[in-house]
Amino acid sequence: QVQLVESGGGSVQAGGSLRLSCAASASTYYKNYMGWFRQAPGKEREGVAVIYSGGGTPLYADSVKGRFTISQDIANNTMYLQMKSLKPEDTAMYYCAARFYGLGSLPKLPTLNEADFNYWGQGTQVTVSS
């Protein structure tokens, strides 16, 4: 079993910055990739960014490209989302997610499809005021 714990949410004015963190518990499974999703009130959850555990170019939703940066600290099993130039439309509950796999399974290429993630955090609220 894997546990994901987010932190770093809060309230900020438009144009401001926040950094979210997601700490993953130790596991006997292999980590494939980790990502961030968000869900605003009355809207469906959407993928924001994903990073492959082996490195490479992260994927971003068009709505956050150039403003958000996803990164990871492999040694500490932690993932980050640096958010800059925040807009009111970025207001949402932000969720950390990950795909882990065990023996007999294979790694997959990262996607922003929530169905491709098998572990989720509880979420952290981000509120951007105008």
Short mmCIF file of the C-alpha atoms (twelve columns), coordinates in Angstrom:
data_MODEL
# 
_entry.id   MODEL 
# 
loop_
_atom_site.group_PDB 
_atom_site.id 
_atom_site.type_symbol 
_atom_site.label_atom_id 
_atom_site.label_alt_id 
_atom_site.label_comp_id 
_atom_site.label_asym_id 
_atom_site.label_seq_id 
_atom_site.Cartn_x 
_atom_site.Cartn_y 
_atom_site.Cartn_z 
_atom_site.pdbx_PDB_model_num 
ATOM 1   C CA . GLN A 1   0.000   0.000  0.000   1 
ATOM 2   C CA . VAL A 2   1.223   3.506  -0.812  1 
ATOM 3   C CA . GLN A 3   0.251   6.672  0.985   1 
ATOM 4   C CA . LEU A 4   0.481   10.106 -0.580  1 
ATOM 5   C CA . VAL A 5   0.360   13.220 1.586   1 
ATOM 6   C CA . GLU A 6   0.019   16.688 0.076   1 
ATOM 7   C CA . SER A 7   0.960   19.978 1.690   1 
ATOM 8   C CA . GLY A 8   1.484   23.587 0.720   1 
ATOM 9   C CA . GLY A 9   -1.967  24.706 -0.309  1 
ATOM 10  C CA . GLY A 10  -3.422  28.002 0.801   1 
ATOM 11  C CA . SER A 11  -4.838  31.323 -0.281  1 
ATOM 12  C CA . VAL A 12  -3.017  33.782 -2.500  1 
ATOM 13  C CA . GLN A 13  -3.846  36.790 -4.622  1 
ATOM 14  C CA . ALA A 14  -3.827  36.632 -8.401  1 
ATOM 15  C CA . GLY A 15  -0.294  36.822 -9.729  1 
ATOM 16  C CA . GLY A 16  1.118   35.156 -6.654  1 
ATOM 17  C CA . SER A 17  2.923   31.857 -6.202  1 
ATOM 18  C CA . LEU A 18  2.530   28.669 -4.197  1 
ATOM 19  C CA . ARG A 19  4.470   25.432 -3.992  1 
ATOM 20  C CA . LEU A 20  2.726   22.150 -3.349  1 
ATOM 21  C CA . SER A 21  4.511   19.085 -2.021  1 
ATOM 22  C CA . CYS A 22  3.554   15.428 -2.097  1 
ATOM 23  C CA . ALA A 23  5.367   12.891 0.028   1 
ATOM 24  C CA . ALA A 24  5.017   9.228  -0.899  1 
ATOM 25  C CA . SER A 25  5.432   6.502  1.670   1 
ATOM 26  C CA . ALA A 26  8.016   3.786  1.213   1 
ATOM 27  C CA . SER A 27  6.774   0.859  -0.786  1 
ATOM 28  C CA . THR A 28  7.829   -2.504 -2.082  1 
ATOM 29  C CA . TYR A 29  6.205   -1.548 -5.362  1 
ATOM 30  C CA . TYR A 30  7.987   0.291  -8.135  1 
ATOM 31  C CA . LYS A 31  7.098   3.922  -8.746  1 
ATOM 32  C CA . ASN A 32  6.196   4.578  -12.369 1 
ATOM 33  C CA . TYR A 33  5.166   8.240  -12.368 1 
ATOM 34  C CA . MET A 34  3.544   10.882 -10.190 1 
ATOM 35  C CA . GLY A 35  1.289   13.759 -11.063 1 
ATOM 36  C CA . TRP A 36  -1.041  16.504 -9.933  1 
ATOM 37  C CA . PHE A 37  -4.733  16.799 -10.612 1 
ATOM 38  C CA . ARG A 38  -7.212  19.466 -9.603  1 
ATOM 39  C CA . GLN A 39  -10.940 19.758 -9.219  1 
ATOM 40  C CA . ALA A 40  -12.826 23.008 -9.003  1 
ATOM 41  C CA . PRO A 41  -16.350 23.157 -7.559  1 
ATOM 42  C CA . GLY A 42  -18.874 21.881 -10.070 1 
ATOM 43  C CA . LYS A 43  -16.202 20.725 -12.501 1 
ATOM 44  C CA . GLU A 44  -14.588 17.428 -13.359 1 
ATOM 45  C CA . ARG A 45  -11.141 16.574 -12.074 1 
ATOM 46  C CA . GLU A 46  -8.439  17.451 -14.590 1 
ATOM 47  C CA . GLY A 47  -4.812  16.484 -14.970 1 
ATOM 48  C CA . VAL A 48  -2.376  19.328 -14.348 1 
ATOM 49  C CA . ALA A 49  1.107   17.835 -14.658 1 
ATOM 50  C CA . VAL A 50  2.867   14.483 -14.527 1 
ATOM 51  C CA . ILE A 51  6.497   13.459 -14.168 1 
ATOM 52  C CA . TYR A 52  8.080   10.114 -14.972 1 
ATOM 53  C CA . SER A 53  10.159  8.611  -12.192 1 
ATOM 54  C CA . GLY A 54  12.961  7.897  -14.622 1 
ATOM 55  C CA . GLY A 55  13.191  11.526 -15.686 1 
ATOM 56  C CA . GLY A 56  12.392  13.002 -19.070 1 
ATOM 57  C CA . THR A 57  10.154  15.845 -20.070 1 
ATOM 58  C CA . PRO A 58  7.083   16.297 -17.862 1 
ATOM 59  C CA . LEU A 59  3.605   16.652 -19.315 1 
ATOM 60  C CA . TYR A 60  1.493   19.713 -18.579 1 
ATOM 61  C CA . ALA A 61  -2.073  20.729 -19.226 1 
ATOM 62  C CA . ASP A 62  -2.253  23.586 -21.717 1 
ATOM 63  C CA . SER A 63  -3.878  25.784 -19.094 1 
ATOM 64  C CA . VAL A 64  -0.778  25.727 -16.859 1 
ATOM 65  C CA . LYS A 65  2.090   25.551 -19.337 1 
ATOM 66  C CA . GLY A 66  4.676   28.207 -18.673 1 
ATOM 67  C CA . ARG A 67  3.284   28.923 -15.192 1 
ATOM 68  C CA . PHE A 68  3.541   25.612 -13.310 1 
ATOM 69  C CA . THR A 69  6.607   23.423 -12.897 1 
ATOM 70  C CA . ILE A 70  6.539   19.852 -11.643 1 
ATOM 71  C CA . SER A 71  9.653   18.340 -10.104 1 
ATOM 72  C CA . GLN A 72  10.703  15.454 -7.906  1 
ATOM 73  C CA . ASP A 73  13.234  14.558 -5.246  1 
ATOM 74  C CA . ILE A 74  13.859  10.877 -5.859  1 
ATOM 75  C CA . ALA A 75  15.949  10.386 -2.733  1 
ATOM 76  C CA . ASN A 76  13.193  11.738 -0.480  1 
ATOM 77  C CA . ASN A 77  10.308  10.280 -2.495  1 
ATOM 78  C CA . THR A 78  8.732   13.712 -2.802  1 
ATOM 79  C CA . MET A 79  7.134   15.543 -5.698  1 
ATOM 80  C CA . TYR A 80  6.551   19.273 -6.033  1 
ATOM 81  C CA . LEU A 81  4.386   21.621 -8.030  1 
ATOM 82  C CA . GLN A 82  5.675   25.185 -8.249  1 
ATOM 83  C CA . MET A 83  2.811   27.449 -9.295  1 
ATOM 84  C CA . LYS A 84  3.474   30.996 -10.472 1 
ATOM 85  C CA . SER A 85  1.328   33.739 -11.975 1 
ATOM 86  C CA . LEU A 86  -1.690  32.184 -10.345 1 
ATOM 87  C CA . LYS A 87  -5.114  33.071 -11.655 1 
ATOM 88  C CA . PRO A 88  -8.541  32.862 -10.000 1 
ATOM 89  C CA . GLU A 89  -9.376  30.004 -12.356 1 
ATOM 90  C CA . ASP A 90  -6.589  27.979 -10.739 1 
ATOM 91  C CA . THR A 91  -8.701  27.787 -7.593  1 
ATOM 92  C CA . ALA A 92  -9.368  24.123 -6.891  1 
ATOM 93  C CA . MET A 93  -8.613  21.164 -4.684  1 
ATOM 94  C CA . TYR A 94  -5.273  19.829 -5.836  1 
ATOM 95  C CA . TYR A 95  -4.591  16.103 -5.626  1 
ATOM 96  C CA . CYS A 96  -1.342  14.212 -5.752  1 
ATOM 97  C CA . ALA A 97  -1.523  10.932 -7.635  1 
ATOM 98  C CA . ALA A 98  0.861   8.162  -8.564  1 
ATOM 99  C CA . ARG A 99  1.125   4.920  -10.436 1 
ATOM 100 C CA . PHE A 100 3.042   2.130  -8.775  1 
ATOM 101 C CA . TYR A 101 3.440   -1.361 -10.169 1 
ATOM 102 C CA . GLY A 102 4.606   -4.680 -8.810  1 
ATOM 103 C CA . LEU A 103 6.443   -7.739 -10.029 1 
ATOM 104 C CA . GLY A 104 4.785   -9.137 -13.097 1 
ATOM 105 C CA . SER A 105 3.642   -5.716 -14.263 1 
ATOM 106 C CA . LEU A 106 5.333   -3.271 -16.577 1 
ATOM 107 C CA . PRO A 107 5.861   0.471  -16.357 1 
ATOM 108 C CA . LYS A 108 3.747   2.705  -18.559 1 
ATOM 109 C CA . LEU A 109 4.336   6.041  -20.204 1 
ATOM 110 C CA . PRO A 110 2.936   8.881  -18.091 1 
ATOM 111 C CA . THR A 111 -0.393  10.428 -18.996 1 
ATOM 112 C CA . LEU A 112 -2.760  13.041 -17.607 1 
ATOM 113 C CA . ASN A 113 -5.615  10.543 -17.543 1 
ATOM 114 C CA . GLU A 114 -6.727  9.886  -13.973 1 
ATOM 115 C CA . ALA A 115 -7.626  6.300  -14.867 1 
ATOM 116 C CA . ASP A 116 -3.893  5.642  -15.311 1 
ATOM 117 C CA . PHE A 117 -3.124  6.417  -11.660 1 
ATOM 118 C CA . ASN A 118 -3.702  3.917  -8.855  1 
ATOM 119 C CA . TYR A 119 -2.889  5.921  -5.715  1 
ATOM 120 C CA . TRP A 120 -4.293  9.255  -4.598  1 
ATOM 121 C CA . GLY A 121 -3.743  11.752 -1.832  1 
ATOM 122 C CA . GLN A 122 -6.456  13.489 0.163   1 
ATOM 123 C CA . GLY A 123 -6.012  16.824 -1.574  1 
ATOM 124 C CA . THR A 124 -4.947  20.322 -0.624  1 
ATOM 125 C CA . GLN A 125 -6.977  23.454 -1.313  1 
ATOM 126 C CA . VAL A 126 -5.613  26.285 -3.425  1 
ATOM 127 C CA . THR A 127 -7.612  29.508 -3.531  1 
ATOM 128 C CA . VAL A 128 -6.634  32.422 -5.755  1 
ATOM 129 C CA . SER A 129 -8.449  35.707 -5.241  1 
ATOM 130 C CA . SER A 130 -8.686  38.475 -7.796  1 
# 
